[in-house]
Amino acid sequence: MATATLTIDLSAIAANWRALDAMTEVETAAVVKADAYGLGAARVAQTLADAGARQFFVAIAEEGAAVRAALGPGVPIYVFSGHMAGDTALIRQADLTPLINSVDQMLRHVEALPGHPFGLQLDSGMNRLGMEPAEWSALRDIALAQRPVLILSHLACSDEPGDPMNALQLATFAEMTQGIDVPLSLAATGGMLLGPEYHFDLTRPGIGLYGGLPFADATPVVTLDAPVVQVRDVAVGESVGYAASWVASRPSRIATISAGYADGLIRAMGAAARFYDHGQAVPVVGRVSMDLIGVDITDLPAAPKSLQILGRDQGIDNLAQAAGTIGYEILTSMGHRYHRVYTG
């Protein structure tokens, strides 16, 4: 089989949720947007519900409908993008809870779905989504009269504990919600690690569930093993791959791996990336192409049948560093060609 195998450990996801939940005295939800960070929202959401998660967050209404189909009725599913034009029928049918981001969304929601649950998203300084302080001041009494079920904001720099932006946003959010008797949420994974003053009534971990930083103690969730299609001997002075960007400086054995940037192995990682054979690192040579990658296996005792690029030897953040990106992008880029195996 020429298809790489992506193994997803559902028990590790559950363990990570439980570990994060144990860090707080408040309710812990789960973020399953972007198809559960590329790992399959239906399977992951069911696993997290079994672990104890009782509230879920997605980015858009279509994702929410997919999670609703997996979980069934009764579980709150919040939509970060709010109530967009064209979302009304889906919000109603899937019983989603939009997080209102603006006056326009507020009007759309109460006119189209009077009495339907909603939350509010406030901008405490990230300047991405939510109502800014001036807009919130003008809308506050009207919005609260409609009885929102949750008010939240999002931290911009929570992966850097010493960044003064964290304390500034905490103070801004506290000021914007002072005297409000509605459940509050500020912390995703990074915010949970900043301490209890950031926890409020509900935390909503995302990347930490899937084995990524800043939750350094997370249990690894994914492994990715790619089959070797062909092995060849390359003489000194011969090149490998497009543009002849790598030239052998010694007699070499090169394995061609069945995976590439079409599978989410980002082209930019290039020669900085490593594959592994039973713990021994072997370097990528030449350019990462759409479907294939060259790997120098000269120092291995025998030609392997497959090589691993994600696993205990190299996690998503290590690979992200090689590609000049972050673990979030590595996970969410995982392609649909992989043979997916769920364990746990």
WOWOZI-V904191 format. One line per field, one symbol per residue. ss: DSSP state (@ for helix, = for strand, . for the rest). phi: phi as a letter, one per 30 degrees, with the letter a starting at -180 (. if undefined). psi: psi as a letter, one per 40 degrees, with the letter a starting at -180 (. if undefined). Layout:
BEGIN
ss: ???
phi: ???
psi: ???
END
This chain:
BEGIN
ss: ....=====@@@@@@@@@@@@.....==.==.@@@@@@..@@@@@@@@@@@...====..@@@@@@@@@@@....====........@@@@@@...====..@@@@@@@@@@.....=====........=.@@@@@@@@@@@@@.....==...........@@@@@@@@@@@@@.......==...@@@@@@.@@@...==...@@@@...........=============....==.@@@.==....=======..@@@...@@@@@@.====..======......=====.........=====.....@@@@@@@@...@@@@@@......=====.
phi: .ccdcccccddddddddddddddbccdccacbdhhhhicjdddddddddddkdbbbbbdbddddddddddcidjcdbccddicdejcedddddchccdcdcaeedddeddddbeideacbcccckdhbbjddedddedceddddddidcabbbbddbddbeddddddddeddddddceiccbebbbccedddddkddcdhcacbdbeddcjcddddcddeccbbccdddabbdbdejdcbieihdbbdcbebcccccdaaddcjdeeddhdddbcbbhicdbddbiddcdbbbdbdcedddadddabccblddaddddddddcibbeededdcedddddcbcbi
psi: hehihhhhgddddddddddddeeieaihahhfiffffeegdddddddddddeheiihididddddddddddaidhhhihdeagiheeddddddefigihheiddddddddddghehiiihhiheedfciihiddddddeddddddegieihiihhdfeegdeheddddddddddddehehgihihdhaddddedideedbdhigicdddeeiiegdeihidiihhhihdihihhiheiihiiefehhheihihhhhhgiaeeeeghdedbeeiiiihfehhhiiiaihadeihhhhfdeidihidiihdhaddhadddddddefaidddddeehieeihhhhi.
END
